[in-house]
Amino acid sequence: MGQGGGHGYGRGRGGRGQGSTAEFLMKIIMLFNIFFIIMGAAMVSIGFWITLDTEFKKWVKDLGMEQFWVGTYILMAAGGLLMVQSFFGICGAYQRRTRMLFIFQGCLVVCFVLEITGAAYMLANGIRYSRIEYWLTDRFYNLIDVYNYDEASARIMNIVQEWVGCCGAKGATDYVRWNKVIPNTCYDPVTGNAWYIKDYGYVGCVRGFTMFLETKAGWISGIALFIAFFQIFCIGFTCYFLQGKRAYEEYRKSQEFLDRR
């Protein structure tokens, strides 16, 4: 099947009257790809916002939770590939290029898998009630255990407590239970009271830090799943477009055969 053989598909009214359908599918595929370029750029931008936040990077390093970057990098790769594959989608649909459309579909499937994988990882390791809470509980308890005689651990806890607005792993009672003085960073410097969130209560650093992570993981995961939803429809439209193109070429070949007779 030649590359140029499909250029007539949708250009006229021939080929079983599929011209108008082909034009419609072409425009739909192109609109989808313009949308994918915008959303892919947004996903990459949010990824850079997360990874280039120097304060946040320092917290991740100090807490030893580098695994958080895995999902971010997967979704940034998906966003980059999404913008590249849109070139094949737009050109393939407009020029009726079968090979370009097949490359586009392959990239689309890869992007879909990356988005679902990356979003699932972020949601499993970056929001409230996810696995990250169990990991952070152990990590904060270890830091509190050596708080009185390990300066590095005390510094990490104080920074997290002050900037996030929390205390201990589950609350100030973590220090009381282990006969430790409650640090000044457990108190709001303005009111002098323990850190408190309206409609929630007193905040431990496990929940406080995951609420902070949620603002980052939630946005990039939400965009990835939003894109993946529309990719399902785009895959279907592209398959239908290719099927119509094949039917048109078979029709044209049969007409040429009858004309020769």
C-alpha positions in Angstrom: 0.0 0.0 0.0 1.7 3.2 -1.2 2.1 6.3 0.9 0.6 8.6 -1.7 -2.2 6.2 -2.6 -4.5 7.5 0.1 -4.3 11.3 -0.7 -7.6 11.2 -2.4 -9.4 9.8 0.6 -11.9 12.4 1.8 -10.9 14.9 -0.9 -14.1 14.3 -2.9 -17.4 12.5 -2.9 -16.1 9.2 -4.4 -15.3 6.0 -2.6 -18.8 5.0 -1.3 -19.6 8.5 -0.3 -17.1 8.6 2.6 -15.5 12.0 1.7 -17.5 14.0 4.3 -16.9 11.4 7.0 -13.1 11.4 6.3 -13.0 15.2 6.5 -14.8 15.1 9.8 -12.5 12.5 11.2 -9.4 14.4 10.0 -10.6 17.6 11.8 -11.4 15.7 15.0 -8.0 14.0 15.0 -6.2 17.3 14.4 -8.2 19.0 17.2 -7.4 16.2 19.6 -3.7 16.7 18.8 -3.8 20.4 19.4 -5.4 19.6 22.7 -2.7 17.0 23.4 0.1 19.5 22.7 -1.4 22.0 25.2 -2.0 19.4 27.9 1.4 17.8 27.3 3.1 21.1 27.8 1.0 21.7 30.9 2.1 18.3 32.3 5.8 18.9 31.6 5.5 22.4 33.1 4.0 21.1 36.3 6.8 18.4 36.4 9.4 21.1 36.2 7.6 23.1 38.9 7.8 20.1 41.2 11.4 19.0 40.4 12.9 22.5 40.3 11.4 23.6 43.6 14.7 23.9 45.6 13.1 23.9 49.0 11.0 20.8 48.2 14.0 19.0 46.7 15.9 19.6 49.9 13.1 18.1 51.9 12.9 15.1 49.7 16.6 14.6 50.0 16.7 15.1 53.8 13.8 12.7 54.3 15.3 10.1 51.9 12.1 9.9 49.9 13.7 10.0 46.4 11.2 7.4 45.2 8.7 10.3 44.9 10.6 11.5 41.7 9.8 8.2 39.9 6.2 9.1 39.1 7.1 12.7 38.3 9.7 11.7 35.7 7.4 9.1 34.1 4.7 11.7 33.7 7.2 14.3 32.3 8.3 11.8 29.8 4.7 11.1 28.8 4.1 14.8 28.4 7.2 15.2 26.2 6.2 12.2 24.0 2.7 13.5 23.8 3.8 16.7 22.2 6.1 14.9 19.7 3.5 12.3 18.7 1.0 15.2 17.9 3.2 16.1 14.9 2.6 12.6 13.4 -1.1 12.8 14.3 -1.7 16.2 12.6 0.5 15.5 9.6 -0.8 12.0 9.2 -4.4 13.0 9.3 -4.1 16.0 7.1 -1.9 14.3 4.4 -3.7 10.9 4.8 -0.3 9.2 5.5 -0.9 5.6 6.7 2.6 5.2 8.1 2.5 8.5 10.1 -0.9 7.5 11.5 0.5 4.1 12.6 3.4 5.8 14.3 1.0 8.2 15.9 -1.2 5.4 17.2 1.9 3.5 18.6 3.0 6.7 20.4 -0.5 7.3 21.6 -0.6 3.8 23.2 2.8 4.3 24.8 1.7 7.7 26.2 -1.5 6.2 27.6 0.5 3.4 29.4 3.0 6.0 30.8 0.2 8.3 32.0 -1.7 5.5 33.7 1.5 4.1 35.3 2.8 7.5 36.4 -0.5 8.7 37.8 -1.1 5.4 39.6 2.4 5.6 41.1 1.9 9.2 42.2 -1.5 8.5 43.7 -0.1 5.5 45.5 2.9 7.4 46.9 1.9 11.1 47.1 -1.5 11.7 48.6 -3.4 11.1 51.9 -4.2 7.6 52.9 -1.6 6.2 50.4 1.5 4.1 51.1 3.6 7.2 51.6 1.9 7.7 55.0 3.2 4.4 56.3 6.7 5.2 55.1 6.6 8.7 56.6 5.3 7.4 59.9 8.4 5.2 60.3 10.7 7.9 59.0 9.4 10.6 61.4 9.4 8.2 64.4 13.1 7.4 63.7 13.9 11.2 63.5 12.0 11.9 66.8 13.8 8.9 68.5 17.2 10.6 68.0 16.0 14.2 68.1 17.8 15.1 71.4 21.3 14.0 70.3 21.3 14.0 66.5 21.5 17.5 65.1 20.7 16.5 61.5 17.5 14.7 62.6 16.5 17.6 64.8 17.1 20.1 61.9 15.0 18.0 59.5 12.1 17.7 62.0 12.2 21.4 62.9 12.2 22.5 59.2 9.3 20.2 58.4 7.3 21.2 61.5 7.8 24.9 60.9 7.2 25.1 57.2 4.4 22.5 56.9 2.8 23.5 60.2 2.7 20.2 62.0 4.1 18.4 65.1 5.6 15.0 65.5 4.5 12.0 63.4 0.9 11.9 64.6 0.9 14.9 66.9 2.7 16.5 69.9 2.0 13.4 72.0 4.8 11.7 70.2 7.3 13.8 72.1 5.5 13.5 75.4 5.3 9.7 75.0 9.1 9.5 74.7 9.8 12.0 77.5 11.1 14.7 75.2 10.5 18.4 75.3 8.0 19.5 72.7 10.0 21.8 70.2 9.1 25.4 69.7 8.5 24.6 66.0 5.4 22.7 67.1 3.7 25.9 67.9 2.4 28.7 65.6 4.7 31.7 66.1 1.8 34.1 65.7 -0.8 32.6 68.1 1.6 30.6 70.3 -0.8 27.6 70.0 -0.1 24.2 68.6 -0.5 23.9 64.8 -4.2 23.6 64.0 -6.2 23.4 60.8 -9.8 24.4 60.8 -12.3 21.5 60.3 -9.4 19.1 60.8 -7.8 19.6 64.1 -4.2 19.3 65.4 -1.9 18.2 62.6 0.8 15.6 62.8 3.6 15.7 60.2 2.6 12.5 58.5 -0.8 13.9 57.6 0.5 17.5 57.2 3.3 16.5 54.8 1.0 14.3 52.7 -1.4 17.1 52.4 1.5 19.2 51.2 2.6 16.5 48.7 -1.0 16.2 47.5 -0.9 19.7 46.0 1.9 18.5 43.8 1.1 14.9 43.1 -2.7 15.6 42.7 -2.3 18.2 39.9 0.1 16.3 37.7 -1.8 13.0 38.2 -5.2 14.6 37.5 -3.9 16.1 34.2 -2.4 12.7 33.2 -5.7 10.9 33.8 -7.7 13.7 32.1 -5.5 13.3 28.9 -5.7 9.5 29.0 -9.5 9.7 29.0 -9.5 11.6 25.7 -6.8 9.4 24.2 -9.1 6.5 24.3 -11.5 8.3 22.0 -8.6 9.5 19.8 -7.4 5.9 19.3 -10.9 4.9 18.3 -11.3 7.8 15.8 -7.9 7.1 14.3 -8.7 3.4 13.8 -12.0 4.3 12.1 -10.1 6.8 9.9 -7.6 4.1 8.8 -10.3 1.6 8.2 -12.1 4.1 6.0 -8.9 4.9 4.1 -8.3 1.2 3.5 -11.9 0.8 2.3 -11.5 3.7 -0.1 -8.3 2.3 -1.6 -9.9 -1.1 -2.1 -12.9 0.7 -3.8 -10.5 2.7 -6.0 -8.6 -0.5 -7.0 -11.8 -2.3 -7.9 -12.9 0.7 -10.1 -9.5 0.8 -11.9 -9.8 -3.0 -12.5 -13.4 -2.5 -14.0 -12.2 0.4 -16.1 -9.4 -1.7 -17.7 -12.0 -4.3 -18.6 
